[in-house]
Amino acid sequence: MKNSIKYCVAGVLSLLLFRGCLEPQTVENENAPYTMDIVSPKSGDSIVVGRNFITYSAEDNPNGGGFSQFEVFLNGLSHKVFAVSADSGSPKLYFDVDSSQTIGSKLSIFVTAYNRTGGYKTSEPVSGLVVKENTNPPNAPDSLIAPYITPTSILLVWVDNATNETGYEIYRSVNNNSNYSLLTTRPSNTISYADNTVSTNFNYFYKVRAINKYGASSFSNEVGISSGSSTSTSDTPSEVKGEVLGATQIKISWKLSSNSSLNGFEIQRRQSSTDNWTAIAYLPNTAREYLDNNLTASQAYSYRIVAIYSTKKTFSSIITVTTAYKDIPAPTNFSASYNAAEGHILLTWTNNSNQENGTYIERRDVANEFTVIAITQQGASSFQDPVFSQLNQSGITYQYRIRQLTTESFFTPYSNTESVIIPFTRPVAPKNFTMSELTEGERFLLNWTYQAGAYDYFEIYVREGDSPNYQVYTTSSMSYTLQGLEKTKIYGVKVRAVKGGYGGDYTSELTTPLLKPVNLVATLSYFITSPLVTLNWTNRAPNASYIEIERRNVGDINYSRIKTVGLTGPYQDSTVSVQSDYEYRIRVIRTVPPLATSGYSNISRIVIP
């Protein structure tokens, strides 16, 4: 059964991903998805400033392995990427129109769907989308969870999907999820609320909606929890570390050995041991770091990490970190691009301080944490990450960020984070493909060069004449001796690289030469008083089309073609002159596929007195 998806989505997709899955002489990706169609909006529709959802229909190839991600393009540029994990179901796709966009201006979108074999399918573009003022009720929040905090407090956390809300209404039901009443209204951009009015041994149900002057969104999902559950100190965040990033920013990181049933994290902070702890952020269960911004210079801050489970919370140990007395500017204009020809990712940036002692390059894929992969020398402004050849990781998205160690022994803030997709592409064709004859008509030395990223081995394709059937040989080197051929036959030869079981582009096809003529003899005679040179030879290439005869005056450098004749002689040259000294040579030519030529025969000299 074909994998198919039809749904409304809110997300965008990353970078063009392409992997050629080829049989010999085939250039089409056989595993590409069958369809990727945008159902709405349609060309000419109105869209609003803020978030606009896309309804689409996508059907994967049965051999595609399911969809891996979707990429939304806005005005021809990659806008958002939505990864699809094996158990996440269909993603929501959307695009955001910035508030700076002129009302009445027109935009265009298209979507590319990628599957797990590297195949992709791009929708037809939807154009002429007219931007209008957003007079719609806000989009509904979702992913509402209600982790238990204390016997008299329940924390609600949700995802804010709205861009034009003025607030959030939180509704609660006690012991019966059909009788809800308004509990409280919170400001715009709120993503959590602690209900401190609960009692033990009751069941509580919650739902949330966004509101603005044009109305209310639909409700989020409903969640329920029983108060009075006991807590445990297991599954506690550990190895909590704090790093100073100048005067206004601190990086907090931690480890957690288990995340089964983990709903997320709460980051708590205080400035002195007598202050109350304040929740400054709520993070998903995949988070393992947090950047605390807008801090005060030379100020000590204490932190602890709270792991939130459905029926408990656990607390990490407390760390205290003091910000630096000043900021040193972070590197800016950080960019990352994939160089397919050389198989690396090029990182570039602008240095903004002479107080740096090297740039720390950090990388992660979508499933892992950032890791330092390199430290550059002082003053460096670029770095090449040979990730393709080192890790053989094509068809994967990498994220990069950088920061610099300062002469004050603390780090600058981080640069922007850049994402790069290494497309799973077929290897490019080898270059400089040559064929040298070792034994006439029987053995040939093949040579080529290859510098475009990694490869596993090379395939040499050999066919007789213009037959569609090739015999395939393999080698791991860039040289191969082709032998055991029949002298009187013509062979076509081409080469390609193979990586990960996928063959790349072929070289141009070279043809083995025809057997050259031998025993060329020139004799002199006269017709009345005019000299006449007669040429005889032995032809060994019956599959050739004709003989090409060339002549030059002794002492000249270049030969001139004087005649093309049939394969068998003799040929009489009447264009000669007395008191001349000539040299002749011949070769055979084939003008029907496969095209071929021979080497030149022996040279035959004739002197005319």
N, C-alpha and C positions, 0 to 999 in steps of 0.2 A: 504494500500500500504506500502511496506517495505521502510524504510529509507535507501537510498544508497548514497554513495559519491564516486566520481572518480575524482582525481585531483592531481596536483603536489604541494608538500608542503615544507615549510621551517621551521622546528621547531623540538622540541624534547619533549618527554613526561615524566611525573614524575614517581611516585612510584607505585608498584603493588597494585591494588585496587581490592578487592574481596568482594562480598557480596553474601551470599547464600540465594537464594529465594526459600524456600523449602516447599513442601507439606510433610506430614508425611512420613517418611521412604525414602525420596528422597534427594540425595546429589548433584545432578547436578543443576547449576544455569540456570533456565529456561529462563531468560531474557538476556543471554549473546548475544553479536553481532553475526550475522551469519558468516561474513567473515572479514578478515584483511589480504590483500595480498600486498606484495611489487612488483610493476611492474618493476621498475628500481631504482638502478642498479641491475644487476643480478650477481650471483656468478661468480667470475673470471674476472669481469669487472675492468677497471682502474678507479681510483678516484684521485682527485688532492689535494694537500696541500691547505687548505682554505675551503671554503663552498661547500658542495655537496648536491644537492637537491634530494629528494626522490619522485618518482611517485608511488602512491599507489591506491588501490581500497578497500573500506570498506563499508560493508552493515550491518546496525543495525537490531536488532530484532524489530518487530512492537511494542512490549511491552517495549522496552528499553528506550523510551523517548528521543532518539537522542543522539549523541555523546557528551561527556563532556570534554574529553581530549585525547591526543595521547602522548605516551612516546617512545622516540627513545633510544635504547640501543646500545652502541658501545663497541665491545669486551666484551660483557656480562654485562657491567656496565651502569647504568642509565646515559644518556648523556644530554638530553634536554626534557622539558615537554611543551606541547602546550595546553593551556586551550581553550575550545570552548564555548563561551557564546551563549545564545539562539538566538541572532540576528547577530552573527559574521560570519556565513557561514563557509565554509571549510578552515581549517588552512593549511599553507604551512609547510611542514616538511623538515628538512635538518639535516646534521651533519657536524661538523667542524673538519678537520684534522689539528693538530697542526704542525707548521713549524719545530718542533724538530723531527717529525716523519721521519724515514729513508726512502729515496726513494727506492722503490722496496719491502718494507715490506708489510705485508698483514693484513687486518683488517676484521672484521665481524660486521654486524648490524642485528637487528630485531626491530619490532615496536609492541607495545601493544595499542589497542584501547579500551577505556572505555566509557560506556554509563551512562545515568543519573539514572539508577536503581542500579548501582554498578557492572553490568556485564562487563566482559572484554574478549577480543579475541587477541591472540598473533600470529603474522605472522610466517611463516617458516623463519629460519635464512638465510641471504645472506652472504656467506663466501668467503674467498680468494680474497677480493677486494685489488687490487695492487695499492699502492701509487706511483704517478708519479708527476713530476714537473708540476705546473699549467701554461700551455701555452695558456689558454683560455682568451678571452676578459672578463672583469669583469662582475659580476652580475649587473643587472639593479637596480637603486634606485626605490622606490615606495612611496606611501602615500604622494605625493607632495601636500602641501597646500600653499595658498598665502593670508595670513591675511593682511588686509589693515593697514598701520601704520600712514602715514600723507598724505596730498593731493599730495605730491611729492615723496613718498617713499612707496614701497611695499616689504614686507618681504616674502621670500620663505623659506620653511622648508620641508625637505624630510627625508626618512629613508635610511640609508647607508646599503645596503645588500652586498657590495663587500668586499673582503679581499685582492685583488691584484690590486687595481686601483692605478693610478698615479695622477689622477685628475678628476674633474667634469666639463662638458661643460653645460652651461646654455643657452638655446635658448628662444627667445622672438618673439612674433608676435603682431602687433598693429592693432586692429580692425578687424583682419581676421586671424583665427587660422590655415590657410593653408599655409601662407607665413612666415615661421620662418627664423630667422637669428641668428648666434652665438652672444650672448650678452657678455659673459665673460667665462674664464676658471679659476676654483678654485682648490686649492691643494687637495691631498688625505685626506680622513676622514672628509671632509667638509660636514656639514649637514644643512647649512642655507646660505642665501645670501640676502642682502638688495639692491634692485634696486632703486637707488636715481636719476634715469634719467627719471622718469615718469612725465607726465603733467596731469593737471586736465581734466576731461570730455573726457577721452579716455578709451577704453577697451583694456586690456593687457592680453595676453595668454602666458603661460610658459610651458616648459618641460625640463627635465634634463636627462643626461646620464653620465655614468662612462667611463673612457678611461684608457688604458695602452698601452704598446708597441706592444701588440698583436692585438689591435683593440678597438672597442667601444662596449658598451653594447647596448641593445635596450633602447628606451626612457621610461621614467617614464610616469605616467598618465599626462594628460594636465589639467591645471587649468587656469581659467580666472577670472579677477576682474576689476571692473570699478573704476577709480580714481575719487577723488572729493567727496566721500561720507562723511557725517557728523559723528562726534564721540559723545559718551555719557559717563557720569561718573557712570552709573549704573553697576551692576554686578562686583563690585570692590573687589579684594582680601582684607581680613581683618584679624585682630588678628595676625599680622605678629610678629614672635618671633625669637630671635637669641640666641643660646646657644654656649658657648665656649667649645670646645673639645681639650683643650691643646693649644700649641703655633702655630699650623699650620692648624687647622681645625675649621670651624664654621658651625653649623647646623641651617638652616633657615626653618621655618615652617609657614603655613598660612591657612586660612579658606576661603571658597567661598561658598556662599549660593546657587548659581545657576550655572549650567554648560551647560545649553541648548545653542546650537550653539557655544559653546566655543571650539576653535581649539587647544589651548595650552597656555603655559606660557613662558615668557622671564624673566630670572633673571638678574637684573642689579646691578652693584657695582661701588663704587668710594671710594677713600681713603681720600679725603678732600672735603669740601664744594665748593671749587673752581675748582675741577676736573670735567671733563665730565663723564656722566654715560656711562659705558661699559657693553654690553651684554656678560655675561659669560656662559650662558647655555640656551637652549630651551628644554622645557619639555612637555610631553603630557598632555591632559586635566584632566587626573586622578591624576596627581602629587599634593602632598600637602606638600612636603618637599624637601630640597636640601642640600647636603653636599659640602661646599666650601673647597677645599684642597689646600695644598702647599702655605699656607699663611706665613706671617712674624711674629715672636714673638713680643708681646707688641705693636701691631699695631692696630689702630682703622680703621674699615671698615664700610661703610654705604651701605645699601641694599634697594631695592624696587622691588616689584613683578609686572610685567605687564601681565594682562590677555588679550589674543589675540583672538578676534572674527573675523568673516568674514568681517565685515564692520566697526570695531572699535577696540580700545584698551583702557584699563582702568588701572590706576596706584594705587598701594597701598600706604599707608603712609610709611615714611622712618624710618628705625631703624639703630642704630649705635652700633656696638659690638667691643670690644677690645680683641684681643687674649691674652692668658696667656704668662707669661715670659718663660715658659718651657713646654715640653711635659712630661707626665707620661705615660709609655707604656700601651697600651690596652691589655686586655686579648686575648690570642691566642688559637689556636687548639680547637676552639669552635665547638661542634658537637651536633646533636640532633637525637635521635632515638626513634622509637615507640616500647614500650613493650606491646605486645598484651596480654600476660599472666596476667599482672597486670593492664592493662588499663591506662597507663600513658605514657607521653613523657619524656625521660631522657635527660637532658642537662648537658654537661660537658665542662670544659674549663681549661686553664692554667693561673694562676695569675702570672703577671710579675712585680709586684711592691708591696712594703710593705706600700705604701702611699694610699691605697684604704680603703674606709669606707663602703663598701658594693657594691654588683653587682645589677644593674637594669636589669631585664628581660623584654624584649619587644616582643610582639607577634601580628601577624595579619593574617587574612585569605586573600585570593586573592582579595576580594572585599572591604577591609577596610584598614584603616591606622594602623600603629604600635601603640600599647598601652602598657604602663607599667602594667604588671600583678603581679609582685612580686619584692621585694627588699630583697636580702639575707644579712646575717650577714657578717661582715668583715672576710676575709680569706676563705669563702666558694668557692668551685670549682665544685659544681654540684647542680642541682635543678630538682625536679620531678614535672611536670605539669600534674595534673590529669584531663586533658581536656576531655577525653572520658567520665568519670563518671560524671564530673561536668556539662558539656554542652551538652552531648549526641550528639556530632558532629562527626559522623563517615562518611567516604567517602568524606573528605574535606582536602584541603592542608593548612597547617599552615607554616608561616615563623617566624623565631626567630632571634634575635640579642641581644647582651648584651653590656653594657658599665659600667664603675665603677665611682662612686663619689670619688674624691680624698680628701686627707687631706688639699689640697690647695683650696677647695670649688669650683673646676670646674671638669668637667667630662673628662675621658679619651676618645680617639676616640672609635668608635664602633668596635666590632669584625666583623668577616665575618658573612654573613647572611646564615642561614641554613633552608632548607625546609623539611617538613615531611608530608607525606600523611597518614592519619588515615584510613586504609582500612575498608570498610563496610564488616565485616566478620560475619559469623554466630557465635552466642555464643558457647563457648566450652561446653563439656559435664560436668554436675555436677559430683562431686567426692564422694567417701565414701558412696555409695548408699547401704542401709541396709533395711531389712524387718523383723519385729518382730511380732510374733503371739500374739494377745491379747485375742481373743476368738477363740477356735479351729475351723479352717476351714472357719471362717466367718468374723473376724476383724483382720486387720494387721496395725501396725504402720510403716510408711515409713519415713526414715531420709536420708539426704544427705548434702553435703557442696558445697558451690559455692563462689569462691573468684576472678574470672577472669572478672573484670569490671562490668558494669551496666547490669541490667536485669529488665524487667517489671513484669514478673510472670513466674511460672513454669507450665508445662503441664505434667500430669500423664496419661500414656497410658496403658490401661488394656484390655487384650483379653482372651477369653476362649480357652484353649487348644492351638492348632496351627492354629487357625482361622486367616485369614489375616485382619480381621476387628477389630479395636480397639475402645473402648469407652474412651473418653478424659475427664479428670477432671483438674481443675486449682486451683492454690493456690499461694499466694504471699510469703508464708513462706517456710522454708526448712524442713518442716515436714508435713505429711498428714496421716490421718486415713482412710484406705480403708475398707469399711464395706458393708454388704448386699450380701456377696458372698455365694454360695452354697457349703456346706461342701464336697460333693462328687465330685466336679469338680476341675480341675487344671486351674490356671490363670497365665498368663505372665504379668509382670509389668515392665515398664521402664519410665524414666523421662528425660525431656529436659528443657532448659531455653528458654525464648522468649524475644526478644528486638525489639522494633519498628515494631512489626508485623511479625518478621522473627524468625523462630524456629532454635535452634542450634543442636548440636550433641546430640545423646541419650546416656544415661548410658547403661551399659550392662543390659540385660533383666533378672530379677529374676523371679523364679517360686514359686508359693505358694506350701507349702509342702503337701504331701499326708496324709490322715488320718492314724495315727499310729495304729498298731494292739493292741488289748486289750485282757484281760482274759487269759494271758499266764500262763499255769499250767504245771509243771514237775512232773511226777509220776515215781516211781521205780518199776521194775519187774525183773525177772530173766529168762534167757533162759538156762535151765539146771542149771549150777552154775554161769554163767556169768551175771553180772548186765546189765540192759537195761533201759535207761531213755526215757520215752515217753513224747513228747511235744504236747500240744493242745492249740489253740488260736482262737480268732475271728478276721477275716480280714474285714476291713471296706473300703478298697480301691480296688474295682473291676477293675479299670483301670490301676493297677500296673502290673509289669511284673513277679516279683518273690518275695519270702521271703528270707531275709538274716538272718541266725542264728549265734549268737555269744555266746561264753562261756569263763568263766575264773574260776580258782581255787579261792575259798574264801581266801582273803588276798592279792591276786595279784592286781595290779593297772589296767592293760590293759586287754581288751577282745581280743579274737582271733576268726576270722570267721571260722566256721567249716563246713558250708554247705549252699547252696542256693537251695531252694525247691519251689514247687508250692504254690499257694496262700492259699490253704486249707490244714489243717493237717489231721491226726497227722504225726509227724516225730519221728523216733526212733533212739536214739544215742547209738550205741554199742561200742563207743570208750572210755568209762568211765572205771574207776578202783575202786576196793574195797578200803575201808578206805579213801575215798575222799569226799570233800565238794565242790559242784559246784554251780555257778550262771549262769542263761541263760537270754538272752534278744534277741528280734527280731525287724526287721523293714522291710518295703516294699520298693522296688526299681522299677522305671519306666525307661526303656532303649530305648524307642522310643520317638520322639519329641512330646510334650515338656518333656525333661528329668526332673525327680523329684524324691525326696526321702521323706520318712516320718520321724518323730521322733521315738525314741525307745519305745517299749512296756514297761509294767511293768517288773520288775526282778522277776524271779522264782528260788528259791533255793532248791537244793536236796542234802541230806546227804546219802552217801553209806557206811554202816558199814563194 
